[in-house]
Amino acid sequence: MEKLSLADEEGAEGAEGTEVQQPEPVHTETEEELAARLEEEARIAEIENKRLKIVIVSSEVAPWSKSGGLADVAEKLSIALSRRGHR
């Protein structure tokens, strides 16, 4: 970014040492860059929108048949997958 001093400008009395930052020029995308970016965004959206129907089968079911931590894992896994949009 280029810095300008107000003291350098005409009519800037008493503003010595005050600096104004000029914004950098804005980069405009070419058609090829825009097409590539939109294609990448569409690919990512397609991946994110793939939802799966998942069946979790376990030999333990809380609270009826629970001897280790498998029932707890199956329960928490189903909750986590549901939050991510899977069924």
Rosetta constraint file for C-alpha pairs under 8 A:
AtomPair CA 1 CA 21 HARMONIC 6.59 0.50
AtomPair CA 1 CA 22 HARMONIC 6.19 0.50
AtomPair CA 1 CA 23 HARMONIC 6.23 0.50
AtomPair CA 1 CA 24 HARMONIC 5.66 0.50
AtomPair CA 2 CA 21 HARMONIC 6.03 0.50
AtomPair CA 2 CA 22 HARMONIC 5.56 0.50
AtomPair CA 2 CA 23 HARMONIC 7.59 0.50
AtomPair CA 2 CA 24 HARMONIC 7.72 0.50
AtomPair CA 3 CA 19 HARMONIC 6.29 0.50
AtomPair CA 3 CA 20 HARMONIC 5.80 0.50
AtomPair CA 3 CA 21 HARMONIC 4.67 0.50
AtomPair CA 3 CA 22 HARMONIC 6.21 0.50
AtomPair CA 4 CA 8 HARMONIC 7.44 0.50
AtomPair CA 4 CA 19 HARMONIC 5.51 0.50
AtomPair CA 4 CA 20 HARMONIC 5.26 0.50
AtomPair CA 4 CA 21 HARMONIC 6.33 0.50
AtomPair CA 4 CA 22 HARMONIC 7.35 0.50
AtomPair CA 5 CA 9 HARMONIC 7.33 0.50
AtomPair CA 5 CA 16 HARMONIC 7.42 0.50
AtomPair CA 5 CA 17 HARMONIC 6.38 0.50
AtomPair CA 5 CA 18 HARMONIC 5.73 0.50
AtomPair CA 5 CA 19 HARMONIC 4.40 0.50
AtomPair CA 5 CA 20 HARMONIC 6.11 0.50
AtomPair CA 6 CA 12 HARMONIC 5.92 0.50
AtomPair CA 6 CA 15 HARMONIC 6.01 0.50
AtomPair CA 6 CA 16 HARMONIC 6.63 0.50
AtomPair CA 6 CA 17 HARMONIC 7.30 0.50
AtomPair CA 6 CA 18 HARMONIC 5.79 0.50
AtomPair CA 6 CA 19 HARMONIC 6.09 0.50
AtomPair CA 6 CA 20 HARMONIC 6.94 0.50
AtomPair CA 7 CA 12 HARMONIC 5.43 0.50
AtomPair CA 7 CA 13 HARMONIC 6.93 0.50
AtomPair CA 7 CA 14 HARMONIC 7.67 0.50
AtomPair CA 7 CA 15 HARMONIC 5.61 0.50
AtomPair CA 7 CA 16 HARMONIC 4.79 0.50
AtomPair CA 7 CA 17 HARMONIC 6.73 0.50
AtomPair CA 7 CA 18 HARMONIC 7.23 0.50
AtomPair CA 8 CA 12 HARMONIC 7.50 0.50
AtomPair CA 12 CA 16 HARMONIC 7.93 0.50
AtomPair CA 29 CA 33 HARMONIC 5.72 0.50
AtomPair CA 29 CA 34 HARMONIC 5.88 0.50
AtomPair CA 30 CA 34 HARMONIC 6.15 0.50
AtomPair CA 31 CA 35 HARMONIC 6.06 0.50
AtomPair CA 32 CA 36 HARMONIC 6.12 0.50
AtomPair CA 33 CA 37 HARMONIC 6.10 0.50
AtomPair CA 34 CA 38 HARMONIC 6.11 0.50
AtomPair CA 35 CA 39 HARMONIC 6.06 0.50
AtomPair CA 36 CA 40 HARMONIC 6.19 0.50
AtomPair CA 37 CA 41 HARMONIC 6.19 0.50
AtomPair CA 38 CA 42 HARMONIC 6.12 0.50
AtomPair CA 39 CA 43 HARMONIC 6.20 0.50
AtomPair CA 40 CA 44 HARMONIC 6.25 0.50
AtomPair CA 41 CA 45 HARMONIC 6.13 0.50
AtomPair CA 42 CA 46 HARMONIC 6.14 0.50
AtomPair CA 43 CA 47 HARMONIC 6.38 0.50
AtomPair CA 44 CA 48 HARMONIC 6.20 0.50
AtomPair CA 45 CA 49 HARMONIC 6.08 0.50
AtomPair CA 46 CA 50 HARMONIC 6.61 0.50
AtomPair CA 51 CA 85 HARMONIC 6.17 0.50
AtomPair CA 51 CA 86 HARMONIC 5.03 0.50
AtomPair CA 51 CA 87 HARMONIC 7.47 0.50
AtomPair CA 52 CA 86 HARMONIC 5.07 0.50
AtomPair CA 52 CA 87 HARMONIC 6.28 0.50
AtomPair CA 53 CA 86 HARMONIC 6.00 0.50
AtomPair CA 53 CA 87 HARMONIC 4.68 0.50
AtomPair CA 54 CA 86 HARMONIC 7.04 0.50
AtomPair CA 54 CA 87 HARMONIC 5.97 0.50
AtomPair CA 56 CA 74 HARMONIC 6.88 0.50
AtomPair CA 56 CA 78 HARMONIC 7.34 0.50
AtomPair CA 58 CA 70 HARMONIC 7.31 0.50
AtomPair CA 58 CA 71 HARMONIC 7.05 0.50
AtomPair CA 58 CA 74 HARMONIC 6.93 0.50
AtomPair CA 59 CA 70 HARMONIC 7.92 0.50
AtomPair CA 59 CA 71 HARMONIC 7.91 0.50
AtomPair CA 60 CA 64 HARMONIC 7.93 0.50
AtomPair CA 60 CA 65 HARMONIC 5.13 0.50
AtomPair CA 60 CA 66 HARMONIC 5.31 0.50
AtomPair CA 60 CA 67 HARMONIC 7.36 0.50
AtomPair CA 60 CA 70 HARMONIC 6.25 0.50
AtomPair CA 60 CA 71 HARMONIC 4.98 0.50
AtomPair CA 61 CA 65 HARMONIC 5.09 0.50
AtomPair CA 61 CA 66 HARMONIC 6.07 0.50
AtomPair CA 61 CA 71 HARMONIC 5.11 0.50
AtomPair CA 62 CA 66 HARMONIC 5.62 0.50
AtomPair CA 62 CA 71 HARMONIC 5.38 0.50
AtomPair CA 62 CA 72 HARMONIC 6.98 0.50
AtomPair CA 62 CA 75 HARMONIC 7.97 0.50
AtomPair CA 66 CA 70 HARMONIC 7.75 0.50
AtomPair CA 66 CA 71 HARMONIC 6.24 0.50
AtomPair CA 69 CA 73 HARMONIC 6.29 0.50
AtomPair CA 70 CA 74 HARMONIC 6.14 0.50
AtomPair CA 71 CA 75 HARMONIC 6.16 0.50
AtomPair CA 72 CA 76 HARMONIC 6.18 0.50
AtomPair CA 73 CA 77 HARMONIC 5.84 0.50
AtomPair CA 74 CA 78 HARMONIC 6.20 0.50
AtomPair CA 75 CA 79 HARMONIC 6.49 0.50
AtomPair CA 76 CA 80 HARMONIC 6.17 0.50
AtomPair CA 77 CA 81 HARMONIC 6.09 0.50
AtomPair CA 78 CA 82 HARMONIC 6.06 0.50
AtomPair CA 79 CA 83 HARMONIC 6.31 0.50
AtomPair CA 80 CA 84 HARMONIC 6.58 0.50
AtomPair CA 81 CA 85 HARMONIC 6.66 0.50
AtomPair CA 81 CA 86 HARMONIC 5.54 0.50
AtomPair CA 81 CA 87 HARMONIC 7.53 0.50
AtomPair CA 82 CA 86 HARMONIC 4.99 0.50
AtomPair CA 82 CA 87 HARMONIC 5.92 0.50
